[in-house]
Amino acid sequence: MEQSYFIQYIQRFFAGLVLQYVTLFNDAKTQPGYLHLRMLKKEYSDSGKWESVQSVNTLVMADIVAFDSPLPLKKRDSISRASGNIPKQGLELQLNETQLNELDNLASRPNMTETLMAKLFGDTKKVIGAVYERNEEIFLRGLSTGVTLIEDTETVGTGFRVDYGYLTANKFGVSVLWSSASTAKPYDDFQRVIAKARDTDGNVITNVMMDRTAFNNMVKTTQIMDLFAFNIGYNGATRAQPNLTQVNNLFQEEFGFTIEIVDRTMKYEKNGSQTTVRPWATGAVVCLTSDQVGSLVWAQLAEMNHPVSGVEYQTADNYILVSKFRQNRPTLGEFTNSQARVVPVIANVTDIYLIDSTTVQS
């Protein structure tokens, strides 16, 4: 690997632009927003492994005992663990000979520095964003199902699977499919889950996440339209579908939670072909007791401690190593790549309740 031909620009602007891109991606107001950045805390792993400890924390009342009497011994809560190696991910982009000739021409012309910078560092934003995109996919698949499965058909390299250990007792179907508008009972389905969380686990559900399919089916049901009409004091024969704000007003009053719709797509590329995927499971409804559900666990990369001569490095968000260099393979090119060892880990599984609105509970 050789030093970039545009080293003077890289040494001057590389660090500042990487910081700027990280700030941009972490801004909740930027679209698309990243739920994993909001709902996971960043955590460093020195061992290169991730571990999730699930503890069933049941709070029981103290006994009333007589003076000078021994205290009764109670059983400890059950604890289980899920763990694995933190995978490596990355992406590389190249400026080819034609593009390099264009950069040479821009560099030789006055007042073209801004255009040159946009073309020279455009790939930097893409390779950093690629890691956030993959993290978001892993997180949304995992949160909506309890298991993340990235098939090897989706990635160049190897497949990837993480089972976060969702509790069977916290997984629910529905009494009638929500797609059956006239007979489905979403309100009753929520009541059943809330009762389990409150009466058995001592939990309070504060927010619910679902995809557009689940939401659209829910608001079309006769039960929800009737409840909405009753809530606003409407007695007419024609029922209207409530929108998200109206549903949240209704459910905040009835249940104390609000709904957030997850409507996210991303693309992967393999063999030059791009495919769009929706990581959130269709019809999945996730009921949470907190907006914080786990950790974004990362580890050091080997190249962080063993840099290669001629390569310019910057670290983005502590765990993404961004590199720029020049190489002939087989033709001359300027390369930008990102590497990261990181995985979203959903840890608070005893406080997560999953409703599959596409499956009738037996």
C-alpha positions, 0 to 999 in steps of 0.5 A: 500500500502506498500513500495517497497522491492527495496526501496534503488534502487528507492530512488537512481535512480527513480528521475533521470530516470524519468527526463531522460525519459521525456527528451527522449520523448520531444526530437524531434529527437526521434522516434516516435516524438510527434506533440502535444509537438511541436505544443501546449504550456503547460498551467496550469489550476487551475480550472480543466477546459479547455477553448478555446476562438475563436475570429474572428480577422478581421483587418480593415483600419482606416477611414480618418476623418476631424480635430475636427470630432468624430471617427466612431464607428466600430463593435467588432469581434465575440467571442465564447468559447468551454470548459469542464472538464480536464479528468483523464488518467492513466496506471498501470503495475505489476511485478508478483511473478515470476518476483520478484523472478528473481529480488531477484536473480539479487540483490544477485549477484555482477555486475548485478545492470544494469540488475536489474535496467533495469527490475525494472524501465522498467515499468516506461518508459512505464507508462510515455510514455502511457500518451504521446501516449494518448495525441498524439492520442487526438491531431491528431484526433482533428487536422484532424477533429475538434472533438476528440472522444475516444469511450468507446470500446477503453478504460477501463473506460469512453468515451471522446469527445471534439469539438474544434469548427472548423468553417464551413466556413473553412471546404472544400471538393474537386472538384473531389475525389483525388483518381480519378487520371485522373480527380482530381484537387488538385492544384485547391482545394488548390487555393480555400482554399488559396483564402478564407484564404487570401482574406476573412480572411487575413491569409497566409497558411504556412504549410499543414499536411496530411496523406499518403493516401491523399499525395499518391492520390495527387501525382498520379493525372494527374494535379500534375504530369503535373505541376511537369513536367512543373516546371522542364522543362520536355516535354516528354510523360511519367509523373513521380510522384513527391516525397515529396521533389519535391512536397514541392519545387513545392508548396513552389514556387506556394503557399508558403507552405510546406507539412508534412505527418502524418503517425502515429499509436498507440495501445490501450489495453482492456481485454488483447487484443491490437489493432492498430489505426491511429488517423489522419482521412483518407484523411484529409488535414489541412492547417495552418497559424502557427505551434502553434495551441493551448495548452496542458492544465493540472491540479493538481491531488488529489494525488499530494496534498494527497500522500499515505503512502508507495508510492514513487512518482515522477512528470514527465513533471509537470503533470504526477504523477508516483508511485511505491509501493508494494501490495498484490492484491491478490498476491504479486506484485510491481506496477508502475503507472502513472496518469495525468489530461491533454488534448490537446486543439486546440484554433486557429480555425479561422486560421485552414482550413480543406480539406477532400479529400474523400468528393466532395464539393457540 
